[in-house]
């Protein structure tokens, strides 16, 4: 979508699709899932670091 928008110069289509994605109810769910994944990875990393320090 981004490539075709760049090539054709049709930025309105690109912006409209971006707005649709942001406004769709699936976007907050995806954002929450991504945020949870980041927290899980961060938590695991901290546990790994702390376990290395304690050993």
N, CA, C and O atoms as a CHARMM CRD file, in Angstrom:
* protein
*
  220
    1    1 UNK  N      0.84100  -1.20600   0.00000 PROA 1      0.00000
    2    1 UNK  CA     0.00000   0.00000   0.00000 PROA 1      0.00000
    3    1 UNK  C      0.87500   1.25400   0.00000 PROA 1      0.00000
    4    1 UNK  O      0.60300   2.19900  -0.74100 PROA 1      0.00000
    5    2 UNK  N      1.92000   1.26700   0.82500 PROA 2      0.00000
    6    2 UNK  CA     2.78900   2.43700   0.89800 PROA 2      0.00000
    7    2 UNK  C      3.53500   2.61900  -0.42400 PROA 2      0.00000
    8    2 UNK  O      3.67100   3.73500  -0.92500 PROA 2      0.00000
    9    3 UNK  N      4.01500   1.50300  -0.98100 PROA 3      0.00000
   10    3 UNK  CA     4.77400   1.56600  -2.23300 PROA 3      0.00000
   11    3 UNK  C      3.89500   2.09500  -3.35900 PROA 3      0.00000
   12    3 UNK  O      4.30700   2.97000  -4.12200 PROA 3      0.00000
   13    4 UNK  N      2.66600   1.55100  -3.45800 PROA 4      0.00000
   14    4 UNK  CA     1.76200   1.99800  -4.51700 PROA 4      0.00000
   15    4 UNK  C      1.36900   3.46300  -4.31000 PROA 4      0.00000
   16    4 UNK  O      1.18900   4.20400  -5.27600 PROA 4      0.00000
   17    5 UNK  N      1.23800   3.87200  -3.05300 PROA 5      0.00000
   18    5 UNK  CA     0.89700   5.27300  -2.77600 PROA 5      0.00000
   19    5 UNK  C      2.05100   6.18000  -3.18500 PROA 5      0.00000
   20    5 UNK  O      1.82700   7.25700  -3.73700 PROA 5      0.00000
   21    6 UNK  N      3.27900   5.75400  -2.91800 PROA 6      0.00000
   22    6 UNK  CA     4.44200   6.53500  -3.32200 PROA 6      0.00000
   23    6 UNK  C      4.55500   6.61300  -4.82900 PROA 6      0.00000
   24    6 UNK  O      4.83500   7.67200  -5.38900 PROA 6      0.00000
   25    7 UNK  N      4.33200   5.47200  -5.48800 PROA 7      0.00000
   26    7 UNK  CA     4.53200   5.39900  -6.92500 PROA 7      0.00000
   27    7 UNK  C      3.50200   6.24700  -7.66500 PROA 7      0.00000
   28    7 UNK  O      3.83700   6.98200  -8.59400 PROA 7      0.00000
   29    8 UNK  N      2.24600   6.13400  -7.24000 PROA 8      0.00000
   30    8 UNK  CA     1.18800   6.86300  -7.93700 PROA 8      0.00000
   31    8 UNK  C      1.03500   8.29600  -7.42600 PROA 8      0.00000
   32    8 UNK  O      0.40900   9.12800  -8.08200 PROA 8      0.00000
   33    9 UNK  N      1.59200   8.57300  -6.28400 PROA 9      0.00000
   34    9 UNK  CA     1.45000   9.89200  -5.69800 PROA 9      0.00000
   35    9 UNK  C      0.07200  10.11400  -5.10000 PROA 9      0.00000
   36    9 UNK  O     -0.31000  11.24900  -4.81600 PROA 9      0.00000
   37   10 UNK  N     -0.67700   9.03200  -4.90900 PROA 10     0.00000
   38   10 UNK  CA    -2.03800   9.15300  -4.38900 PROA 10     0.00000
   39   10 UNK  C     -1.99900   9.04200  -2.85900 PROA 10     0.00000
   40   10 UNK  O     -2.30100   7.99000  -2.29500 PROA 10     0.00000
   41   11 UNK  N     -1.62600  10.13600  -2.20500 PROA 11     0.00000
   42   11 UNK  CA    -1.47400  10.11900  -0.75700 PROA 11     0.00000
   43   11 UNK  C     -2.81400  10.03900  -0.03900 PROA 11     0.00000
   44   11 UNK  O     -2.89400   9.52300   1.07500 PROA 11     0.00000
   45   12 UNK  N     -3.87400  10.55400  -0.68100 PROA 12     0.00000
   46   12 UNK  CA    -5.19500  10.50900  -0.05300 PROA 12     0.00000
   47   12 UNK  C     -5.61700   9.07900   0.22700 PROA 12     0.00000
   48   12 UNK  O     -6.18700   8.79000   1.27900 PROA 12     0.00000
   49   13 UNK  N     -5.33800   8.18100  -0.71700 PROA 13     0.00000
   50   13 UNK  CA    -5.69200   6.77400  -0.54900 PROA 13     0.00000
   51   13 UNK  C     -4.92400   6.17500   0.61600 PROA 13     0.00000
   52   13 UNK  O     -5.48700   5.44600   1.43200 PROA 13     0.00000
   53   14 UNK  N     -3.63500   6.48700   0.69200 PROA 14     0.00000
   54   14 UNK  CA    -2.79100   5.97500   1.76800 PROA 14     0.00000
   55   14 UNK  C     -3.26000   6.48100   3.12800 PROA 14     0.00000
   56   14 UNK  O     -3.36900   5.71100   4.08300 PROA 14     0.00000
   57   15 UNK  N     -3.53700   7.78500   3.20800 PROA 15     0.00000
   58   15 UNK  CA    -3.98300   8.39100   4.46100 PROA 15     0.00000
   59   15 UNK  C     -5.33100   7.82000   4.88200 PROA 15     0.00000
   60   15 UNK  O     -5.56700   7.54400   6.05800 PROA 15     0.00000
   61   16 UNK  N     -6.21100   7.64900   3.89600 PROA 16     0.00000
   62   16 UNK  CA    -7.54000   7.11100   4.17300 PROA 16     0.00000
   63   16 UNK  C     -7.43800   5.69400   4.72200 PROA 16     0.00000
   64   16 UNK  O     -8.13800   5.34600   5.67300 PROA 16     0.00000
   65   17 UNK  N     -6.57500   4.87700   4.13500 PROA 17     0.00000
   66   17 UNK  CA    -6.40700   3.50200   4.60300 PROA 17     0.00000
   67   17 UNK  C     -5.80000   3.47600   6.00700 PROA 17     0.00000
   68   17 UNK  O     -6.15000   2.63100   6.83000 PROA 17     0.00000
   69   18 UNK  N     -4.88700   4.41300   6.26600 PROA 18     0.00000
   70   18 UNK  CA    -4.28000   4.48800   7.59500 PROA 18     0.00000
   71   18 UNK  C     -5.32700   4.87200   8.63900 PROA 18     0.00000
   72   18 UNK  O     -5.35600   4.30500   9.73200 PROA 18     0.00000
   73   19 UNK  N     -6.18300   5.83100   8.30400 PROA 19     0.00000
   74   19 UNK  CA    -7.25500   6.23000   9.21300 PROA 19     0.00000
   75   19 UNK  C     -8.21200   5.08300   9.47300 PROA 19     0.00000
   76   19 UNK  O     -8.65200   4.87500  10.60400 PROA 19     0.00000
   77   20 UNK  N     -8.53600   4.33100   8.41200 PROA 20     0.00000
   78   20 UNK  CA    -9.43600   3.18900   8.55400 PROA 20     0.00000
   79   20 UNK  C     -8.83500   2.17000   9.50700 PROA 20     0.00000
   80   20 UNK  O     -9.53500   1.61400  10.35300 PROA 20     0.00000
   81   21 UNK  N     -7.53200   1.92500   9.37000 PROA 21     0.00000
   82   21 UNK  CA    -6.85200   0.95800  10.21200 PROA 21     0.00000
   83   21 UNK  C     -6.87200   1.41800  11.67200 PROA 21     0.00000
   84   21 UNK  O     -7.13000   0.62900  12.58100 PROA 21     0.00000
   85   22 UNK  N     -6.59400   2.70700  11.87900 PROA 22     0.00000
   86   22 UNK  CA    -6.53700   3.24900  13.24000 PROA 22     0.00000
   87   22 UNK  C     -7.92300   3.24900  13.87600 PROA 22     0.00000
   88   22 UNK  O     -8.06700   2.95400  15.06200 PROA 22     0.00000
   89   23 UNK  N     -8.95200   3.58500  13.07500 PROA 23     0.00000
   90   23 UNK  CA   -10.30300   3.69900  13.61300 PROA 23     0.00000
   91   23 UNK  C    -10.99400   2.35100  13.77500 PROA 23     0.00000
   92   23 UNK  O    -11.98100   2.25000  14.50400 PROA 23     0.00000
   93   24 UNK  N    -10.49100   1.31500  13.10700 PROA 24     0.00000
   94   24 UNK  CA   -11.13400   0.00800  13.20900 PROA 24     0.00000
   95   24 UNK  C    -10.97300  -0.53600  14.62600 PROA 24     0.00000
   96   24 UNK  O     -9.97400  -0.26200  15.29200 PROA 24     0.00000
   97   25 UNK  N    -11.95200  -1.30100  15.07900 PROA 25     0.00000
   98   25 UNK  CA   -11.93900  -1.80600  16.46000 PROA 25     0.00000
   99   25 UNK  C    -10.83500  -2.82900  16.66300 PROA 25     0.00000
  100   25 UNK  O    -10.46600  -3.11100  17.80300 PROA 25     0.00000
  101   26 UNK  N    -10.29700  -3.39200  15.59000 PROA 26     0.00000
  102   26 UNK  CA    -9.23400  -4.38800  15.71700 PROA 26     0.00000
  103   26 UNK  C     -7.90500  -3.74100  16.10500 PROA 26     0.00000
  104   26 UNK  O     -7.03900  -4.39600  16.68600 PROA 26     0.00000
  105   27 UNK  N     -7.74600  -2.46700  15.78700 PROA 27     0.00000
  106   27 UNK  CA    -6.45800  -1.81100  16.03900 PROA 27     0.00000
  107   27 UNK  C     -6.11500  -1.74300  17.53000 PROA 27     0.00000
  108   27 UNK  O     -5.00000  -2.11200  17.89900 PROA 27     0.00000
  109   28 UNK  N     -7.03600  -1.28100  18.41900 PROA 28     0.00000
  110   28 UNK  CA    -6.70500  -1.25700  19.85300 PROA 28     0.00000
  111   28 UNK  C     -6.38200  -2.64200  20.39700 PROA 28     0.00000
  112   28 UNK  O     -5.52200  -2.78400  21.26600 PROA 28     0.00000
  113   29 UNK  N     -7.07800  -3.67600  19.88200 PROA 29     0.00000
  114   29 UNK  CA    -6.79600  -5.03700  20.33400 PROA 29     0.00000
  115   29 UNK  C     -5.38300  -5.43000  19.93600 PROA 29     0.00000
  116   29 UNK  O     -4.64100  -6.00300  20.73400 PROA 29     0.00000
  117   30 UNK  N     -5.01700  -5.12100  18.70300 PROA 30     0.00000
  118   30 UNK  CA    -3.67200  -5.42300  18.23400 PROA 30     0.00000
  119   30 UNK  C     -2.62400  -4.64600  19.00800 PROA 30     0.00000
  120   30 UNK  O     -1.55700  -5.16900  19.32700 PROA 30     0.00000
  121   31 UNK  N     -2.93700  -3.39100  19.31000 PROA 31     0.00000
  122   31 UNK  CA    -2.00900  -2.55800  20.06400 PROA 31     0.00000
  123   31 UNK  C     -1.82900  -3.11200  21.47600 PROA 31     0.00000
  124   31 UNK  O     -0.71200  -3.15800  21.99100 PROA 31     0.00000
  125   32 UNK  N     -2.92400  -3.53000  22.09500 PROA 32     0.00000
  126   32 UNK  CA    -2.85400  -4.09400  23.44000 PROA 32     0.00000
  127   32 UNK  C     -2.05100  -5.39700  23.42800 PROA 32     0.00000
  128   32 UNK  O     -1.25400  -5.65000  24.33100 PROA 32     0.00000
  129   33 UNK  N     -2.26700  -6.22200  22.39400 PROA 33     0.00000
  130   33 UNK  CA    -1.53500  -7.48000  22.28500 PROA 33     0.00000
  131   33 UNK  C     -0.04800  -7.20600  22.14500 PROA 33     0.00000
  132   33 UNK  O      0.77300  -7.85400  22.79500 PROA 33     0.00000
  133   34 UNK  N      0.30100  -6.24100  21.29000 PROA 34     0.00000
  134   34 UNK  CA     1.70000  -5.89400  21.07100 PROA 34     0.00000
  135   34 UNK  C      2.32200  -5.37200  22.36300 PROA 34     0.00000
  136   34 UNK  O      3.44800  -5.73500  22.70500 PROA 34     0.00000
  137   35 UNK  N      1.59400  -4.52600  23.07500 PROA 35     0.00000
  138   35 UNK  CA     2.08200  -3.97400  24.33500 PROA 35     0.00000
  139   35 UNK  C      2.34000  -5.08500  25.35300 PROA 35     0.00000
  140   35 UNK  O      3.34900  -5.07400  26.05800 PROA 35     0.00000
  141   36 UNK  N      1.39900  -6.05900  25.42000 PROA 36     0.00000
  142   36 UNK  CA     1.56700  -7.19700  26.32000 PROA 36     0.00000
  143   36 UNK  C      2.79500  -8.01400  25.94800 PROA 36     0.00000
  144   36 UNK  O      3.54800  -8.44400  26.82200 PROA 36     0.00000
  145   37 UNK  N      2.99800  -8.22500  24.65900 PROA 37     0.00000
  146   37 UNK  CA     4.17000  -8.98300  24.20400 PROA 37     0.00000
  147   37 UNK  C      5.44900  -8.27000  24.62500 PROA 37     0.00000
  148   37 UNK  O      6.40100  -8.90600  25.07800 PROA 37     0.00000
  149   38 UNK  N      5.46800  -6.94900  24.47400 PROA 38     0.00000
  150   38 UNK  CA     6.65300  -6.17600  24.85300 PROA 38     0.00000
  151   38 UNK  C      6.91200  -6.32000  26.35500 PROA 38     0.00000
  152   38 UNK  O      8.05400  -6.50300  26.77600 PROA 38     0.00000
  153   39 UNK  N      5.84200  -6.23600  27.16500 PROA 39     0.00000
  154   39 UNK  CA     6.00000  -6.37000  28.61300 PROA 39     0.00000
  155   39 UNK  C      6.50800  -7.75600  28.98600 PROA 39     0.00000
  156   39 UNK  O      7.36500  -7.89400  29.85800 PROA 39     0.00000
  157   40 UNK  N      5.97700  -8.78700  28.32200 PROA 40     0.00000
  158   40 UNK  CA     6.40400 -10.15900  28.61500 PROA 40     0.00000
  159   40 UNK  C      7.88100 -10.33600  28.29100 PROA 40     0.00000
  160   40 UNK  O      8.63400 -10.90100  29.08500 PROA 40     0.00000
  161   41 UNK  N      8.28700  -9.85700  27.13600 PROA 41     0.00000
  162   41 UNK  CA     9.69000  -9.97600  26.72900 PROA 41     0.00000
  163   41 UNK  C     10.58200  -9.20200  27.69300 PROA 41     0.00000
  164   41 UNK  O     11.64200  -9.68500  28.09100 PROA 41     0.00000
  165   42 UNK  N     10.15200  -8.00600  28.06300 PROA 42     0.00000
  166   42 UNK  CA    10.91500  -7.17000  28.98500 PROA 42     0.00000
  167   42 UNK  C     11.04400  -7.85300  30.34200 PROA 42     0.00000
  168   42 UNK  O     12.11500  -7.84900  30.94900 PROA 42     0.00000
  169   43 UNK  N      9.94000  -8.44200  30.81500 PROA 43     0.00000
  170   43 UNK  CA     9.92900  -9.12500  32.10300 PROA 43     0.00000
  171   43 UNK  C     10.86600 -10.31900  32.07000 PROA 43     0.00000
  172   43 UNK  O     11.63800 -10.52500  33.00700 PROA 43     0.00000
  173   44 UNK  N     10.81200 -11.10800  31.00800 PROA 44     0.00000
  174   44 UNK  CA    11.70100 -12.26500  30.87500 PROA 44     0.00000
  175   44 UNK  C     13.15400 -11.83300  30.85000 PROA 44     0.00000
  176   44 UNK  O     14.01400 -12.48900  31.43800 PROA 44     0.00000
  177   45 UNK  N     13.43100 -10.72200  30.16700 PROA 45     0.00000
  178   45 UNK  CA    14.79700 -10.21500  30.08200 PROA 45     0.00000
  179   45 UNK  C     15.29600  -9.80800  31.46800 PROA 45     0.00000
  180   45 UNK  O     16.43300 -10.10700  31.83300 PROA 45     0.00000
  181   46 UNK  N     14.45000  -9.12800  32.23400 PROA 46     0.00000
  182   46 UNK  CA    14.82500  -8.70500  33.58400 PROA 46     0.00000
  183   46 UNK  C     15.06400  -9.92800  34.47800 PROA 46     0.00000
  184   46 UNK  O     16.00100  -9.93700  35.27700 PROA 46     0.00000
  185   47 UNK  N     14.21900 -10.96000  34.34500 PROA 47     0.00000
  186   47 UNK  CA    14.40300 -12.17100  35.13000 PROA 47     0.00000
  187   47 UNK  C     15.72100 -12.84300  34.78000 PROA 47     0.00000
  188   47 UNK  O     16.43700 -13.31400  35.66400 PROA 47     0.00000
  189   48 UNK  N     16.04300 -12.89000  33.48400 PROA 48     0.00000
  190   48 UNK  CA    17.29400 -13.50800  33.04000 PROA 48     0.00000
  191   48 UNK  C     18.49300 -12.73800  33.57700 PROA 48     0.00000
  192   48 UNK  O     19.47600 -13.33000  34.02300 PROA 48     0.00000
  193   49 UNK  N     18.40000 -11.41500  33.52800 PROA 49     0.00000
  194   49 UNK  CA    19.50000 -10.57700  34.01900 PROA 49     0.00000
  195   49 UNK  C     19.67000 -10.75200  35.52500 PROA 49     0.00000
  196   49 UNK  O     20.79100 -10.90500  36.00900 PROA 49     0.00000
  197   50 UNK  N     18.55800 -10.73100  36.27100 PROA 50     0.00000
  198   50 UNK  CA    18.64200 -10.85100  37.72400 PROA 50     0.00000
  199   50 UNK  C     19.13500 -12.23700  38.13600 PROA 50     0.00000
  200   50 UNK  O     19.84900 -12.35900  39.13200 PROA 50     0.00000
  201   51 UNK  N     18.76900 -13.28900  37.38700 PROA 51     0.00000
  202   51 UNK  CA    19.22700 -14.62700  37.71700 PROA 51     0.00000
  203   51 UNK  C     20.72700 -14.76100  37.45000 PROA 51     0.00000
  204   51 UNK  O     21.42200 -15.48700  38.16100 PROA 51     0.00000
  205   52 UNK  N     21.22400 -14.06300  36.43100 PROA 52     0.00000
  206   52 UNK  CA    22.66200 -14.08000  36.14900 PROA 52     0.00000
  207   52 UNK  C     23.42900 -13.37800  37.26000 PROA 52     0.00000
  208   52 UNK  O     24.51400 -13.80900  37.64900 PROA 52     0.00000
  209   53 UNK  N     22.85400 -12.28900  37.76700 PROA 53     0.00000
  210   53 UNK  CA    23.51600 -11.52500  38.82500 PROA 53     0.00000
  211   53 UNK  C     23.56400 -12.33700  40.11900 PROA 53     0.00000
  212   53 UNK  O     24.57600 -12.32800  40.81900 PROA 53     0.00000
  213   54 UNK  N     22.46500 -13.04400  40.44100 PROA 54     0.00000
  214   54 UNK  CA    22.40000 -13.77400  41.70200 PROA 54     0.00000
  215   54 UNK  C     23.30400 -15.00900  41.69000 PROA 54     0.00000
  216   54 UNK  O     23.73000 -15.47900  42.74500 PROA 54     0.00000
  217   55 UNK  N     23.59700 -15.53300  40.49500 PROA 55     0.00000
  218   55 UNK  CA    24.45800 -16.73500  40.39800 PROA 55     0.00000
  219   55 UNK  C     25.91500 -16.35800  40.44900 PROA 55     0.00000
  220   55 UNK  O     26.78100 -17.23100  40.38200 PROA 55     0.00000
